[in-house]
Amino acid sequence: MSTLSRSDLLRLAHTGAAARVKVLQEELDSLYDSFPGLRAGRRRGKQADSSAAAPAPASTAKIGRKRSGWSAAKRKAAADRMRKYWAARKAAATKTSKTSKKQ
């Protein structure tokens, strides 16, 4: 049995991966030819219009719903609520453990 060097293994793996990508791309092209609506994808839970192909993105900019961040006041309010919540849980757990030790 002959042993292959790391560079030979990597070259073979790369060649195999490239061949697999080509096969998958051909399969995708075949599916898109059979079902043109698939190329448009789904938008917000509804089937996209299959008669119109989705436009290709002009750049690699992030695509998706834009969310506004929380203001500092909202983050502080949420942090305060969570501190109160966990303090109450800790107090309840301490109270429960003290009660069980007495018995």
N, C-alpha and C positions, 0 to 999 in steps of 0.2 A: 504494500500500500504506500503510495507516495503522499507526502505531506505538502500542502500548499502554503506559501507564505501569506502573511496577512494582506499584503497588497494584492496578491492574486485573488484571494477570497473576496476582498472588497470590489475588485474589478468585475468578478463573476456575479456578485450580488447586484451590483449596479446594472449590469447587462440584463440580468433576469428581471429586475424591477422595471427597467425601461420597456422590456418586452411586455410585461404585465400591464403597464400603463397604456401601451398601444392597444392591447386587446380590449381593455376596459373602455378606452375612448371610442373604439370602433363599435362596441356594444351600446354605449351611450348615444352615439350618432344614429344607430339603427333605431333605438327607442324613440329618439326625438323625431326621426322621420315618420315613425308609426303614430306617435302621439305628440303633435306639435304643441299642444297646450301645456305639456310638462315643462317646456323651456321657460314659460312665464312664471311658474312656481305658484305658491299660495301666498295670498296677502291677507293678513288679519283674519284668518279663519275662513275666508270665503274663497271659492275657486276663482282664479284670475280669468280674465277674458281670453279664451283660447284662440280667438281670431287674430289677436294682436300679439306679436312676439314681444317679450320684455326687452327694453332697451339696454344695451350694454353700459355698465357704469363708465363714466368719463374718466374717473380716476380711482385710485385705491382708497378713497376716503371711506370712513366708517359709515356704513349704511344701516339704517334702522331707526327706531323711534328715539327721538331726542327727549331725554328726561332732564327736568330741572333738579338741581341739587337742593338739599335742605338748607335753610338759612341757619345761621348760628343759633338763633333763638329756638328754632325747632329742634336742633340737635341737643341743646341744653335741656329743653323740656323733656325730650325722650330719655335722656340720660338720668334726669331726676326721677322720672317715673320708674325706670328700671332699678335705680338704687333703692327706691321705696319698696318695690316688688320683692327684690332679693333680700332686703332687710326683714320684711315680713315673713318670708319663707324661712330664713335663718332663725328668726325668733320662734316660729312655729316648730321647727325641727328641734331646737334647744328645749323648748317646753315639753315636747313629746319625749325626748330622751331623758329628761329629768323625771318625768312621770313614770316611765318604764323602769328606771333604776330604783325608785322608792318601793315598787311592788315586789 
